[in-house]
Amino acid sequence: MGYFRKKIERRTFSQDRYYILIKRKRSGEATLHDLEELDEIVNRVPDIREQVILENFYSEEEEGRNTPPTQPLDTKPQPPKRRSWLEAIRSFFHRLFMVQETCHNTASLL
């Protein structure tokens, strides 16, 4: 019955921490601190960095995702919305007073 046992896996602290942080990242529970720690581990440990490069750039599964779609998207640009006279006049005065207000605040600080 001993052949059903899992093989013992030897990991360093950095490798163990890397796998924990990757699980958090994939599940969406990672905080900014976790992501910074993950980045620092990848940059510091050469074995993990090599593994990440191989997974991200040389995996066969990712090749299908990186190719652009064969059919272009059917999105047509929307024509700009026409404004009425009243809206144009209102936006003109709004911009005029906003510019004067910001100049006034700047001058009063001196």
Residue, then its C-alpha position, 0 to 999 in steps of 0.5 A: m500500500g505504500y505505492f499510493r503515497k504522494k512523493i515528498e516534494r522539496r521546496t524552498f520557502s520562496q517556492d512555497r510562498y510563490y505558489i501560495l501567492i499565485k493561488r491568491k492571485r488566480s482566485g482574486e484575493a491577492t492584495l497589493h502587498d501580496l502582488e509586490e511580494l510575488d514580483e519581488i520573489v520572481n525577480r530575486v529567485p532565478d529558478i522561479r524566474e525561469q519557470v515563470i518565463l517558460e510558463n508565460f512565453y513558451s507554453e503551447e496553451e497560450e499560443g491560441r490566446n495570443t493570436p488575433p481573432t480571424q473575424p474583425l469586430d463589427t463595430k461602427p463608430q457612432p456619429p457625434k451627438r448634435r447639441s442644441w443652441l441652448e446646450a452650446i450656449r450653456s457649455f460656452f458660459h460654463r467654460l468661460f466662468m470655469v476659466q475665470e474662476t480658476c484664474h481668480n483662485t490662482a491670483s488670490l493665492l499670490 
